[in-house]
Amino acid sequence: MYIIAGLGNPGKEYAHTRHNVGFDTIDLIADRYDISVDLAKFSALIGKGIIEGKKVILLKPMTYMNLSGEAIRAVTDYFKTDIEKELIIIYDDIYLDAGRLRLRKAGSAGGHNGMKNIIAALGTESFMRVRIGVGEKPKGYDLKDYVLSHFTDNDRDKMDEALIRAANSVVAILKDGIDKAMNVYNKSEEEQEGD
């Protein structure tokens, strides 16, 4: 059973902000595969379904970003998840240009508080992740204000496409494995078009 968790903050005021691209990606996957992510359990909203013949749990922690590890730990414990092979976390990354994706099998939190909490809760950095670039914080901007802000019109189109690619990358991980998915989705759009 795969656990696919998108990070974000609950509440209308946070909807579609930079910090909520994980939630937005889960919503896209849920719509595509007709999975209702509306069961409140484990301090999260969850939905069960099948993607590419694999049983999945789609998960949106309701603990707020900085405590995401609580919900993820509760779900992975309950379903006896193989953290390294069956957990995928989708989240925002200010160190990637808006719209860029970066898939990884393991790694540090990279300054992301939600990821710090997940790593601490799970006791490992070895789990798959899909990082979605939301663009670097402008000089003089407060980091919290930036990640909780909405995208500019300029970046919105890029981000809509990025969310579709992020959803596709999760499906690719389930279908072909993380290594093949990394080979495809870690390239820029221009590099992908050249293949």
N, C-alpha and C positions, 0 to 999 in steps of 0.2 A: 504494500500500500504506500503510494507516494503522498507526501504532504507538500503541498505547494502553497507557500505563505507569501502574501503581498503585504508590505509594511505601509502604515499610514496612521492617521489620527481620525477617530470617529467624530462625527458632528458636521453639520452643513457648512459651517464656517471654514472647514479645512478641505472640503471637497474640491478636487482637481487642482490642488496646490502642488508645488514642486515635491513636497514631502510625501504626497499621497499617490505618486505614480505606481507604487506597488498595489494599492487598492484598485486603481484604475485598470491595471493589467489583469488582476483577478476578475474584475467585472467583465472585461472583454472575453476572457477564456470561458467564464461562466455562461455568457450569452451564446457564445459559439457552440458550446457543448450541452446547452440546455440544463445547466446545473444551478439549482437554487442555493445561493449562499445566504441562508436566512435562519439557520438553526443556531440559537444562542447557547453555547456550551464552551467550557474551558476558557472563560473570559475572552471569547472570540465569536465571530460569526463563521460558521462552517457549512460546507455543502459537499455531499458525496456524489461521485460520478465515475464515468469511464472515459478515458482519453487514450486513443491509440491502443485499445485493448488492455490498458492498465487501470487498476482501481486507484482513484485519487481522492484526496480530501483537499478542497480549496479552502483557504483559511485567511481571515482578516482579523488580526488581534484587535480587541476593543480596549486595550489597556493604555492606550496612548503610546506613541513611538518609543519613548525611553524605557518602557517596561515590556516591550514586545516579547522578551525571552520567557516571561511567565506563562503566556498563552502557548507559545511554541513548545516549551518544555512539557506542559500538561498534555498537549495533544500527542507529542512524540512518545511520551511515557505510556499513555493509554493504548496507543496502537502498536507499541513495541517496535518503533521505527528504527531501521538501520540508518542512523543520522548521515553517515558518509554517502550512502547510495540511494537514499529515498527521500531526502529533504531538499527542497529547492526554495530559496528565499529571494524575493524580488524587491528591490529597493532603489531609492534615488542616490545619485552620486554627483556631488558638486565639482569633483575633479575631472569629470568627463564633459566634453562639449555637449550642449543640448542636443538630444537625439541619438547620441552614440551609445552603443551597448558594449558591455564587457562581461563575458561569462567566465566563471572561475570554479574550480573544484574545491578550493580552500583559500584561506588568507586572513589577514588581520581585519579589524573593523574599519581601518582607514579613517578614523576620526568620527565615524557615524555612531551616534549614541544608541540607536536602536540595535545596531549590530553588536556593539560592545555588550549590551545587556543580553543578547541572544548567546553570544560566545561564553559569557560568564554563566548563564543558566544551563547551557549544554555541556560546558567544560571542554569544548573542542572548537577549533577553527576549521575542521575538516567537514564541510558540507557545501553543496553546490549553491551558487548564487548567480543571479542575473542583475547586474548593476545597470541602471538607466541614467545616462548623463542628463543633468538638468542645468548645466552651465555653471561657470565659476561665479562666486559672490562678487559683485562689483565693489571696488575700493570704497571704504568708508561705510559700507552697509553692515548692519548687524546680521550675523549669521542666522539667528532664529527668525528674524523678520524676513530674511531672504527665502529660506526654505518653506516658510509658511505663506509665501506670496504666490499669486497666480502668474502664469506665463504671459509674456508680452504677446501681442498678435503675431509678431515676427516668429517667435519660438513655438507658438501654439500648433501651427501646421506641422513643423518638424516633430513635435512631441506626439501628435496624433499618429503620425507614421511610426515613430519609435515604439509606441505602445503596441501597435499591431505587430511590429517585428519582435518585441519582447514576448508577446503571447506566442508567436510562431516559434521562438527559440525554446520556450518551455515544451511545446509539443515536440520539437526536434529532439530535445533531451530525452523525452519519454520514448520516442520512436527509435532513435539511432544512438543514444548515449551522449554523455557530456563532451567527450573528445571530438566527435564529429560535429556536434553543435557549436563548439568553440571555434573550430576551423572555419565555419561559415559565418557565424554572427559576430566574431571579434574583428572582422574586417570592416572597413568603412563602407558606406553605401556605394561609393565610387568603385572600390575594389571588388565588391560583390557583383556589380554590373559588368565588370571586365571579365569575370569568370565565364 
